[in-house]
Amino acid sequence: MLKVENLYHAFNRRTILEDINFSVEKGQLCGLFGPNGSGKTTLFQCCLGFIRPDKGMIRFLDKDIRKLTIRETAQHVAYVPQHHTQPFPFQVEEMVLMGRTPHMRGFYKPAKKDQAAARTAMERVGISNLAREPFDILSGGQQQLVLIARAIAQGTDMIFLDEPTSALDFRNQTLVWKALRQIADQGTGILACSHDPNHVAWFCDTTVVLGSPGLVAKGDPSKVFSQQLMDEIYKGACEVSHAMDLKIILPSGLTRHPAEAAGC
Ligand SMILES: Nc1ncnc2c1ncn2[C@@H]1O[C@H](COP(=O)(O)OP(=O)(O)OP(=O)(O)O)[C@@H](O)[C@H]1O
């Protein structure tokens, strides 16, 4: 579905992306992972055509993305940015309905199926109760859920999400990752960037790990997330452990509370 080949990009002669190669297939949830400044947002921007890479090829559904019109791109690809400012006080349901715009014709009046898609997307991320609230007064986490619902309502072949759960509480983080897993299982390709290796390990079936300035590893996170890899990217800050047959990445040097260790 998405194929990135030999991608290079530099800012002010500083190479950020070097020889990046990976693909995301239909039905795959791919976690894009790497330390601050490793180029995740830059890679997203190249894939979405917001910046033109210095070298390399990005294909979407076997087409060079440079040849897709904005409308074609929006019909096939949804994007959830890290931050979004909305200058007008649109209601939440209007914001989510905007995701349907690439599918509307004529006077851009939403049809019943557009309204149904918006309602389903809001239910999926648990924000139906916010439908009539103005978007601009919501908390950062609630706004993040609205943008995810808008991308889901768009009903595209592929969704890009830039740190989709960075502002969410524990329950909503889990809710969103489970929703992404289900949407991928229904055939959508998803590339989601995250700073939490556990989310990638628990919910993603593939990962792309960026370092400086290139690709450090890729593949099944249960195989890729080794102690050696974590040491390479986090310089000894974490330990790879296991719980319930899953990998779990813990901060290194954790000790049990003395009272608990004494069995109190
Ligand atoms: N327009 C730009 N001009 C110059 N340098 C830039 C530009 N955009 C990004 N960079 C630099 O490229 C590097 C990678 O930035 P990018 O935002 O892609 O990283 P990231 O992995 O998404 O980081 P984070 O995890 O902190 O969000 C950074 O050092 C950043 O300063």
The ligand as a Gaussian input file, in Angstrom:
#p B3LYP/6-31G(d) Opt

LIG

0 1
 N       11.941000      22.858000       8.483000
 C       13.057000      22.487000       9.117000
 N       14.210000      23.154000       8.959000
 C       15.355000      22.774000       9.566000
 N       15.441000      21.699000      10.383000
 C       14.318000      20.997000      10.579000
 C       13.074000      21.336000       9.959000
 N       12.134000      20.425000      10.339000
 C       12.764000      19.568000      11.162000
 N       14.066000      19.896000      11.294000
 C       15.069000      19.172000      12.093000
 O       15.061000      17.823000      11.687000
 C       15.264000      16.969000      12.813000
 C       14.170000      15.931000      12.842000
 O       12.955000      16.583000      13.188000
 P       11.589000      15.788000      13.275000
 O       10.555000      16.742000      13.773000
 O       11.349000      15.091000      11.995000
 O       11.941000      14.697000      14.393000
 P       10.989000      13.760000      15.235000
 O       11.589000      12.401000      15.245000
 O        9.582000      13.885000      14.741000
 O       11.133000      14.447000      16.660000
 P       10.191000      14.412000      17.958000
 O       10.122000      12.985000      18.411000
 O       10.947000      15.258000      18.919000
 O        8.843000      14.986000      17.569000
 C       15.312000      17.873000      14.032000
 O       16.660000      18.040000      14.411000
 C       14.718000      19.178000      13.562000
 O       15.292000      20.284000      14.202000

